[in-house]
């Protein structure tokens, strides 16, 4: 499936990176922000799969955008609380930005 959908491949790589970072959060944050970040990340995987197999993609793709915004906020909070480094935050923010552009292109294709 991932060869046919670069968006899936991209998010799969992002998911792997995010989950490995979430495992390194301090114990005090593991059941709060770390858990929420991991769940949102996995929710995006599920939504991508839904979009791939659905005829009604537009609504699902817009939901993905909302999840990305939530993820951005939680990751910024993680950076500010020093759960992730500045370099890690810069990397993942750029990756999510690039992924968001891919979703935006998919939305334009579906809407147009």
MIBADO-70300 format. One record per residue (C-alpha): residue number from 0; residue in three letters; z, x, y. Coordinates in steps of 0.2 Angstrom, whole numbers. Each point is the difference from the previous one (the first is absolute). Layout:
<romars>
(NUM ala (Z X Y))
...
</romars>
This chain:
<romars>
(0 unk (0 0 0))
(1 unk (4 14 13))
(2 unk (-17 7 -1))
(3 unk (-7 -16 6))
(4 unk (13 -3 14))
(5 unk (4 16 10))
(6 unk (14 -11 9))
(7 unk (9 -2 -17))
(8 unk (-1 19 -3))
(9 unk (6 4 17))
(10 unk (15 -12 -1))
(11 unk (4 6 -17))
(12 unk (2 18 6))
(13 unk (10 -6 15))
(14 unk (11 -10 -12))
(15 unk (3 15 -11))
(16 unk (5 10 16))
(17 unk (12 -13 7))
(18 unk (9 -4 -17))
(19 unk (3 19 -3))
(20 unk (8 1 18))
(21 unk (10 -16 -3))
(22 unk (8 8 -15))
(23 unk (7 14 12))
(24 unk (8 -12 12))
(25 unk (19 2 1))
(26 unk (10 -11 -11))
(27 unk (6 -10 15))
(28 unk (-17 -5 4))
(29 unk (-8 -2 -17))
(30 unk (4 -18 -2))
(31 unk (-4 -5 18))
(32 unk (-15 8 9))
(33 unk (-6 10 -15))
(34 unk (-1 -15 -11))
(35 unk (-8 -10 14))
(36 unk (-14 13 3))
(37 unk (-3 2 -19))
(38 unk (-1 -19 -2))
(39 unk (-12 -2 15))
(40 unk (-11 14 -7))
(41 unk (-1 -8 -17))
(42 unk (-4 -17 8))
(43 unk (-15 8 9))
(44 unk (-6 6 -17))
(45 unk (1 -18 -7))
(46 unk (-9 -7 15))
(47 unk (-14 13 -2))
(48 unk (-2 -6 -18))
(49 unk (0 -18 5))
(50 unk (-13 3 14))
(51 unk (-11 9 -12))
(52 unk (0 -14 -12))
(53 unk (0 -14 12))
(54 unk (-14 -9 9))
(55 unk (12 -5 14))
(56 unk (4 18 6))
(57 unk (2 -2 19))
(58 unk (17 -8 -1))
(59 unk (6 13 -13))
(60 unk (-7 15 11))
(61 unk (9 -7 15))
(62 unk (16 -1 -10))
(63 unk (-2 19 -4))
(64 unk (-1 4 18))
(65 unk (17 -9 3))
(66 unk (7 10 -14))
(67 unk (-7 16 8))
(68 unk (9 -4 16))
(69 unk (16 -3 -9))
(70 unk (-2 17 -9))
(71 unk (-3 9 16))
(72 unk (16 -6 8))
(73 unk (10 4 -15))
(74 unk (-7 17 -2))
(75 unk (3 4 19))
(76 unk (18 -6 -3))
(77 unk (1 12 -15))
(78 unk (-7 14 12))
(79 unk (13 -4 13))
(80 unk (14 0 -12))
(81 unk (-6 16 -7))
(82 unk (-4 -6 -18))
(83 unk (-17 7 2))
(84 unk (-6 16 10))
(85 unk (-11 -1 15))
(86 unk (-14 8 -10))
(87 unk (2 -13 -14))
(88 unk (0 -14 13))
(89 unk (-15 7 9))
(90 unk (-9 1 -17))
(91 unk (4 -17 -6))
(92 unk (-4 -8 17))
(93 unk (-17 8 0))
(94 unk (-3 -6 -18))
(95 unk (5 -18 4))
(96 unk (-10 0 16))
(97 unk (-16 6 -10))
(98 unk (4 -14 -14))
(99 unk (2 -13 14))
(100 unk (-17 4 6))
(101 unk (-7 -2 -17))
(102 unk (8 -17 -1))
(103 unk (-7 -4 17))
(104 unk (-17 4 -5))
(105 unk (2 -11 -16))
(106 unk (6 -14 11))
(107 unk (-15 1 12))
(108 unk (-12 0 -15))
(109 unk (9 -16 -7))
(110 unk (0 -9 17))
(111 unk (-17 5 5))
</romars>
